[in-house]
Amino acid sequence: MPIARLAPVADNFDYGAPAGDAAGLGLSLSIFADRAHLRGELREDGQSAGFRIAEVAALDALRDGAVRPLGEVVLLDCPVVDGAVLASLARIDLRAAHAGAMVIVSTSLAALDDVFACLDQSRPQILVDPGRAERLIALGQVLARLPGRRVRELSEEDRLVLLRLSEQVALIAERMEGLRPQEVRRSPAGPPAQDGASPLFRFTAAATGAARQPAAAQAGDQLVRPALPDPRLMRRIIRQRQMRARFFDAELFADPAWDMLLDLTAARAEKSRVSVTSLCIASGVPPTTALRWIGQMTEAGLLQRHEDETDRRRAFITLTEKAAMGMADYFAELGEAAMSAV
């Protein structure tokens, strides 16, 4: 059922009275955005999704230094940031993390690195230049995390977006299968798989992989680990993959997780750092989609966030040791065949 577009309503709307089926959900939503037309749109979408609107205000409301109550869900729009906005975001991030509130932030690609760096506590959803459908999906994901909650039926456009994401999940699941047998090469003293990691990205030992290992590995002896592949090879594979977009629709071959793993593997071998904006570009998909993959892969123990020791306003993304070992083992097993990999 398409989301109905309501007539603009003044910001002094009676937020205590939930609209439609909001009473059945009861989650409170705080909205902060400088663009007046967007505040109205966000309010409509929040009400249509079943939220009780707690507050709708400009970002200035976060800068006055007063401690104001937050909703259980906080929706922020900050396409342009300055020192005051970043300080407000950092405060909201800490308060939301402490209270268990869920945060959705929309921003621009130009401001993404700054916004990402100061939101390191509440595990927010970050959307880059989102359309209305993307915001609705983000609100739906919030509701989907809550047991016993029901989300309103999505429009046909929203369903197509979710279907596309599901297809990408299935594709990367097949890709990551190639890394599974490498887990058995690790020493018993190595770190275990991260608890709660998504099955989509979990490194587990396949029985066939264990049977192929040398006797020393099966006996638990420490093996010499393969080195990371040559970064020049990684960059060549990346260029070849990007070349396909000259002849076909780029979305036809979209494989964001693999493209990000390749980029980060090259950066690790080069001892260089990768910003979240750069990684989003390397993924070959829209930034909001890339951020979802980064979040998923971080939860799975493949990627990790590193703060800049010299500038706390910056953060970078790197491979975890587990992911680096998987990439090294994968390309070592490919051997010379890696030269023809795309």
C-alpha positions as CSV (number, residue, x, y, z in Angstrom):
1,M,0.0,0.0,0.0
2,P,1.7,3.3,-1.1
3,I,2.4,5.8,1.7
4,A,-0.2,8.5,1.5
5,R,1.1,12.1,1.1
6,L,-0.5,14.2,3.7
7,A,-0.9,18.0,3.5
8,P,1.9,20.0,5.3
9,V,1.2,20.4,9.0
10,A,2.7,23.0,11.2
11,D,5.5,22.0,13.6
12,N,3.2,22.6,16.6
13,F,1.2,19.5,15.7
14,D,-0.2,17.6,18.7
15,Y,2.6,15.0,18.9
16,G,1.0,13.2,21.8
17,A,-1.8,11.9,19.6
18,P,-0.6,9.0,17.4
19,A,-1.9,8.9,13.9
20,G,-3.4,5.8,12.1
21,D,-2.1,2.6,13.6
22,A,0.6,4.4,15.6
23,A,-1.1,3.5,18.9
24,G,-0.4,-0.2,18.1
25,L,3.3,0.5,18.0
26,G,3.9,3.3,20.4
27,L,7.5,4.0,19.6
28,S,8.4,7.6,20.0
29,L,10.3,9.4,17.2
30,S,12.4,12.6,17.4
31,I,13.0,14.4,14.2
32,F,15.7,17.0,13.7
33,A,16.2,18.6,10.3
34,D,16.9,22.2,9.1
35,R,14.9,21.9,5.9
36,A,11.3,22.7,6.7
37,H,9.8,20.7,3.8
38,L,11.8,17.7,4.8
39,R,10.7,17.9,8.5
40,G,7.1,17.6,7.2
41,E,7.9,14.7,5.0
42,L,9.8,12.9,7.8
43,R,6.9,13.4,10.1
44,E,4.4,12.0,7.5
45,D,6.6,8.9,7.0
46,G,7.0,8.4,10.8
47,Q,3.3,8.6,11.4
48,S,2.5,6.3,8.5
49,A,5.0,3.7,9.8
50,G,3.3,3.8,13.2
51,F,5.6,6.0,15.3
52,R,4.4,8.4,17.9
53,I,6.0,11.7,17.1
54,A,7.8,13.1,20.1
55,E,9.4,16.2,18.6
56,V,10.0,17.8,15.2
57,A,12.6,20.6,15.2
58,A,15.6,22.2,13.4
59,L,19.1,21.1,14.2
60,D,19.5,24.4,16.2
61,A,17.4,22.7,18.9
62,L,20.4,20.3,19.5
63,R,22.9,23.2,19.8
64,D,21.3,25.1,22.6
65,G,23.1,23.0,25.2
66,A,19.9,22.0,26.9
67,V,19.3,18.4,27.8
68,R,16.1,17.5,26.0
69,P,14.3,14.2,26.1
70,L,14.9,11.9,23.1
71,G,12.5,9.5,21.4
72,E,13.2,5.8,21.3
73,V,14.2,6.5,17.6
74,V,16.0,9.6,16.5
75,L,15.9,10.7,12.9
76,L,18.5,13.3,11.9
77,D,19.2,15.1,8.6
78,C,22.5,16.9,8.3
79,P,23.7,17.2,4.7
80,V,26.1,20.1,5.7
81,V,28.1,19.9,8.9
82,D,30.2,22.3,10.9
83,G,31.9,22.1,14.3
84,A,28.6,22.8,16.2
85,V,26.6,20.2,14.2
86,L,29.3,17.6,14.8
87,A,29.4,18.4,18.5
88,S,25.6,17.9,18.7
89,L,25.8,14.6,16.8
90,A,28.5,13.4,19.2
91,R,26.3,14.2,22.2
92,I,23.2,12.6,20.6
93,D,25.4,9.5,19.8
94,L,26.4,9.1,23.4
95,R,23.0,9.7,24.8
96,A,21.3,7.3,22.3
97,A,23.9,4.6,23.1
98,H,23.3,5.0,26.8
99,A,19.5,5.0,26.5
100,G,19.4,2.2,23.9
101,A,17.8,4.6,21.3
102,M,18.1,3.9,17.6
103,V,19.5,6.6,15.4
104,I,19.0,7.2,11.6
105,V,21.1,9.9,10.1
106,S,20.9,11.2,6.5
107,T,23.8,13.2,5.2
108,S,25.7,13.9,2.0
109,L,28.7,12.2,0.5
110,A,30.8,15.4,1.2
111,A,29.9,15.2,4.9
112,L,30.0,11.4,5.3
113,D,33.5,11.1,6.7
114,D,32.9,13.7,9.4
115,V,29.5,12.3,10.3
116,F,30.8,8.7,10.4
117,A,33.7,9.6,12.6
118,C,31.6,11.2,15.3
119,L,28.9,8.5,15.5
120,D,30.9,5.6,17.0
121,Q,28.7,4.6,20.0
122,S,25.0,4.1,18.9
123,R,25.6,2.0,15.8
124,P,23.3,4.3,13.7
125,Q,22.0,3.7,10.2
126,I,23.6,6.3,7.9
127,L,21.9,7.2,4.7
128,V,23.6,9.2,2.0
129,D,21.4,11.6,-0.1
130,P,18.5,9.2,0.5
131,G,15.2,9.2,-1.3
132,R,11.9,8.7,0.5
133,A,11.9,5.0,-0.2
134,E,15.3,4.6,1.5
135,R,14.1,6.5,4.6
136,L,11.0,4.3,4.7
137,I,13.2,1.2,4.5
138,A,15.4,2.5,7.3
139,L,12.4,3.1,9.5
140,G,11.1,-0.4,8.6
141,Q,14.5,-1.9,9.6
142,V,14.1,-0.2,13.0
143,L,10.7,-1.8,13.5
144,A,12.0,-5.2,12.2
145,R,14.6,-5.3,15.0
146,L,11.8,-5.2,17.7
147,P,10.1,-8.6,18.5
148,G,6.4,-8.5,18.2
149,R,6.3,-5.4,16.1
150,R,4.6,-5.3,12.7
151,V,5.6,-2.9,9.9
152,R,3.0,-1.4,7.6
153,E,2.9,-2.9,4.1
154,L,5.6,-1.3,1.9
155,S,4.9,0.2,-1.5
156,E,5.8,-1.7,-4.7
157,E,8.9,0.6,-5.1
158,D,10.1,-0.3,-1.6
159,R,9.5,-4.0,-2.3
160,L,11.7,-3.8,-5.4
161,V,14.5,-2.2,-3.4
162,L,14.3,-4.9,-0.7
163,L,14.2,-7.6,-3.4
164,R,17.4,-6.2,-5.0
165,L,19.1,-6.2,-1.6
166,S,18.1,-9.8,-1.0
167,E,19.6,-10.8,-4.3
168,Q,22.8,-9.1,-3.4
169,V,22.9,-10.9,0.0
170,A,22.5,-14.3,-1.8
171,L,25.2,-13.4,-4.3
172,I,27.8,-12.5,-1.6
173,A,26.9,-15.5,0.4
174,E,28.0,-17.7,-2.5
175,R,31.1,-15.7,-2.9
176,M,32.2,-16.0,0.7
177,E,31.8,-19.8,0.5
178,G,35.2,-19.8,-1.2
179,L,36.8,-18.5,2.0
180,R,35.4,-21.1,4.4
181,P,37.9,-23.9,4.1
182,Q,40.7,-21.5,5.0
183,E,39.6,-21.3,8.6
184,V,41.0,-24.8,9.4
185,R,44.5,-23.5,8.6
186,R,44.6,-21.4,11.7
187,S,46.4,-22.3,14.9
188,P,44.2,-23.6,17.7
189,A,45.5,-20.6,19.7
190,G,44.1,-18.2,17.1
191,P,41.1,-16.0,18.0
192,P,37.7,-17.7,17.7
193,A,35.0,-16.5,15.3
194,Q,33.2,-13.5,16.6
195,D,30.1,-14.4,18.7
196,G,26.9,-13.5,17.1
197,A,28.5,-13.0,13.7
198,S,26.0,-13.1,10.8
199,P,25.9,-16.6,9.2
200,L,26.2,-14.8,5.9
201,F,29.8,-14.0,6.5
202,R,30.8,-16.5,9.2
203,F,34.1,-18.4,8.5
204,T,33.5,-22.0,9.3
205,A,35.5,-25.1,8.4
206,A,34.0,-27.2,5.8
207,A,34.5,-31.0,6.2
208,T,35.9,-31.2,2.7
209,G,38.4,-28.4,3.4
210,A,39.6,-30.1,6.6
211,A,40.3,-33.3,4.7
212,R,42.5,-31.5,2.2
213,Q,44.8,-30.0,4.9
214,P,48.3,-31.3,5.4
215,A,49.0,-33.7,8.3
216,A,50.8,-30.9,10.2
217,A,47.7,-28.7,10.1
218,Q,45.5,-31.5,11.3
219,A,47.9,-32.2,14.1
220,G,47.6,-28.6,15.3
221,D,51.1,-27.5,14.3
222,Q,51.6,-23.8,13.5
223,L,51.9,-23.2,9.7
224,V,53.6,-20.4,8.0
225,R,50.8,-18.0,6.9
226,P,50.7,-16.9,3.2
227,A,51.6,-13.2,2.6
228,L,48.9,-10.8,1.4
229,P,48.7,-10.7,-2.4
230,D,50.6,-8.1,-4.3
231,P,48.6,-4.8,-4.1
232,R,49.4,-4.3,-7.8
233,L,47.4,-7.4,-8.6
234,M,44.5,-6.2,-6.4
235,R,44.4,-2.9,-8.2
236,R,44.5,-4.6,-11.6
237,I,41.6,-6.8,-10.7
238,I,39.7,-3.8,-9.4
239,R,40.3,-1.9,-12.6
240,Q,39.2,-4.9,-14.7
241,R,36.0,-5.2,-12.7
242,Q,35.3,-1.5,-13.1
243,M,35.9,-1.7,-16.8
244,R,32.8,-3.8,-17.3
245,A,30.7,-0.7,-16.5
246,R,31.8,0.8,-19.8
247,F,29.9,-1.9,-21.7
248,F,27.1,-3.1,-19.3
249,D,24.9,-1.6,-16.6
250,A,27.1,-1.4,-13.5
251,E,24.4,-2.9,-11.3
252,L,24.4,-6.1,-13.4
253,F,27.7,-7.1,-11.8
254,A,27.3,-5.4,-8.4
255,D,29.3,-7.3,-5.8
256,P,30.0,-4.6,-3.2
257,A,31.4,-6.8,-0.4
258,W,34.0,-8.4,-2.8
259,D,35.0,-5.0,-4.2
260,M,35.5,-3.6,-0.7
261,L,37.5,-6.7,0.3
262,L,39.8,-6.2,-2.7
263,D,40.3,-2.5,-2.1
264,L,41.0,-3.0,1.6
265,T,43.4,-5.9,0.9
266,A,45.4,-3.7,-1.5
267,A,45.4,-0.8,1.1
268,R,46.6,-3.1,3.9
269,A,49.5,-4.4,1.7
270,E,50.3,-0.8,0.8
271,K,50.1,0.3,4.4
272,S,47.6,3.0,3.5
273,R,44.3,3.9,5.2
274,V,40.8,3.9,3.6
275,S,38.1,6.4,4.6
276,V,34.5,5.3,4.7
277,T,33.8,7.6,1.7
278,S,36.6,6.1,-0.3
279,L,35.4,2.6,0.5
280,C,31.8,3.5,-0.5
281,I,33.1,4.7,-3.9
282,A,35.2,1.5,-4.2
283,S,32.1,-0.7,-3.6
284,G,30.6,0.4,-6.9
285,V,27.1,0.8,-5.4
286,P,25.2,3.8,-4.0
287,P,26.8,5.0,-0.7
288,T,23.7,4.1,1.4
289,T,23.9,0.5,0.1
290,A,27.6,0.4,0.7
291,L,27.1,1.6,4.3
292,R,24.7,-1.3,4.9
293,W,27.3,-3.7,3.6
294,I,30.0,-2.1,5.8
295,G,27.8,-2.5,8.8
296,Q,27.0,-6.1,8.0
297,M,30.6,-7.0,7.3
298,T,31.7,-5.3,10.5
299,E,29.2,-7.3,12.6
300,A,30.4,-10.4,10.8
301,G,34.0,-9.7,11.9
302,L,35.4,-8.9,8.5
303,L,35.8,-5.2,8.8
304,Q,36.7,-2.9,11.7
305,R,36.7,0.7,12.5
306,H,39.9,2.6,13.5
307,E,40.0,6.1,14.9
308,D,42.6,8.5,13.7
309,E,45.1,8.8,16.6
310,T,46.0,12.4,15.5
311,D,42.5,13.6,14.7
312,R,39.5,12.1,16.6
313,R,37.2,13.6,14.0
314,R,38.4,11.1,11.4
315,A,37.9,7.3,11.2
316,F,39.0,4.6,8.8
317,I,37.9,1.1,7.8
318,T,40.4,-1.8,7.8
319,L,40.3,-5.6,7.4
320,T,40.2,-7.6,10.6
321,E,42.9,-10.2,11.0
322,K,40.4,-12.9,10.2
323,A,39.5,-11.3,6.9
324,A,43.1,-10.6,6.0
325,M,44.0,-14.2,6.6
326,G,41.1,-15.3,4.5
327,M,42.1,-13.1,1.6
328,A,45.8,-14.2,1.9
329,D,44.8,-17.9,1.9
330,Y,42.3,-17.4,-1.0
331,F,44.9,-15.9,-3.3
332,A,47.6,-18.3,-2.2
333,E,45.4,-21.2,-3.2
334,L,44.6,-19.5,-6.5
335,G,48.3,-19.2,-7.2
336,E,49.0,-18.3,-10.8
337,A,45.3,-18.5,-11.6
338,A,44.9,-15.2,-9.7
339,M,46.5,-13.4,-12.6
340,S,43.3,-14.0,-14.6
341,A,40.9,-13.4,-11.8
342,V,38.3,-10.6,-12.2
